[in-house]
Amino acid sequence: MSYGVNEVLLASVLGSFVFAIFAAQPLVIVGVTGPITVFNYTVYDIITPRGTNYFAFMCWIGLWALVMHWVLAITNSCNGLKYVTRFSCDTFGFYVAFIYLQKGIQVLTRQWEAGEAAAYLSITVALLTLMTGYACGIIGGSSLFQRYVRKFIEDYGTPLTIIFFTGFVHIGKMEAVPLETLPTTKSFFPTQERGWFIHFWDINVSDVFLAIPFAVLLTILFWFDHNVSSLIAQGTEFPLRKPAGFHWDIFLLGLTTGIAGLLGIPFPNGLIPQAPFHTNALCVTRQVSDEDEEHKGKTQRVVDHVVEQRVSNLAQGILTLGTMSGPLLVVLHLIPRGVLAGLFFIMGVQALEGNGITLKMLFLAKDHSSSSASDPLTQIERKMAVWAFVGIELLAFGATFAITQTIAAIGFPIIILALIPIRTYLLPKYFIDEELSILDAPTASPFTMVSVGGNYGEDASNLPNDGHSGNGQAQGGSEGTDVSLAADNNDELERGEGSRVTAEQPSLKLQNPRGDAIEMQRPRMSRRRSQSRQHDRRNFGDSRSGLAEDKRY
């Protein structure tokens, strides 16, 4: 008894339909994640030796978790997200990336059962898939070809790579090599000989209550995992204009968890790195002059706005549902497992590439004499502080990853949740505020976090919460907190480092992560720009601060 391809596909369809239509933040891609896979097979290893019906037990875990999610939503537990910073998100993202890499390696190690030729061919195809898919991402961020060609390669390079190498293994003598492929079953039917509705009553009463501690761990995992996915998808680098709704989304997550349990499919939740990739794909960019002295005269592509809508998430759910049909299941069955391993490698490498831990490690490995003066990490006087911060992140990652390799893997959500108090209460005892403001920062902007009380260390009590287009948007990171507020009709939106908005009405006071005062005003601004206003625009126009003018979309 285990989950198959159809169960995973249906779980993704369930998540995308519910969250695309009803969620407060439909940009978050919901599906079956690496951490929940670890949870599922750990429960399987614990329960099946007892003779307990696995699907019925998982159903009760889902039902208990549904109640717990709803309790968390009703009690405004997501207010605790104000304490979630890049430290927690980067550590968890680093862990998820290595889960993908580990799964890819595990897939390849099983290919030796089919023979040496199959194993070596699978390894070759996996590495070629990784290199080709990664190259597509590099081309997307380069200056090669026309913009629309680069964008097409960046967005569709990975699926086209999978299609190509699925056919590649049938060229010449490779066709004679017996490669293992993705196992499939009948269209729209479960993998096992059962119906879609689980008989949750076919279980001992003691097992019903035994499912409660497992449901507690699942709820902890989902509270952190889904909210972190949502925070990263609404990160400070994305100029979002529509408010978040963390409490409501946790309520919906509980609903999908209960339904998934009744259907006998894996529990879906927010996906890393797919969720931020989705938001990034919806960014509309423009070229601006780079005012930095080192890049004088060059242009930089910056994000102008994000196309915030529900169609793309719903569309991918509909397309995923289509893959459960007979013809497309036949196509899925043709995909070699070596190509799937390469896909795992692509997701893992892409997740690592933009992770804060990776970026800090690269900084430490650089020749500091050639480091750019604009790099915020160069402003830290105690270089040992950077080493210590990265070491703590790696230690937290190592503890999480290590426990998942044992029978105690079921408890790994507790370690993940412990990252929050470690950052809030322990790290400030060693690092000074100036260092933490550079090494760490809020994940999302004050506008995104206003519904949960703002970011830790910021007074967001006066932030407007009217949901108007163009509400505050913060640019995070160590370079400072950028806040932009749009006034009413046809008002101008500006974002930049240490943002300030000229106004005639009273200002709002906030603090950025460094504790510096930020003055925000929400007036109706004149369309006529004064000379000082133009000077501000030049200062704020630096591409590194992510300037974007509000073009009502």
Secondary structure by P-SEA (a helix, b strand, c coil): ccccaaaaaaaaaaaaaaaacccccccccccccaaaaaaaaaaaaacccccccaaaaaaaaaaaaaaaaaaaaaaccccccccccaaaaaaaaaaaaaaaaaaaaaaaaacccccaaaaaaaaaaaaaaaaaaaaaaaaaacccccaaaaaaaaacaaaaaaaaaaacccccccccccccccccccccccccccccccccccccaaaaaaaaaaaaaaaaaaaaaaaaaaaaaacccccccccccaaaaaaaaaaaaaaaaaaccccccccaaaaaaaaaaabbbbbbbbcccccccbbbbbbccccccaaaaaaaaaaaaaaacaaaaaaaaaccaaaaaaaaaaaaaaaaaacaaaaaaaaaacccccccccccccccccaaaaaaaaaaaaaaaaaaaaaaacccccaaaaaaaaaaaaacccccccccaaaaaaaccccccccccccccccccccccccccccccccbbbbcccccbbbbbbcccbbbbbbcccbbbbbccbbbbbbccccbbbbbbbccccccccaaaaaaaaaaccccccccccccc
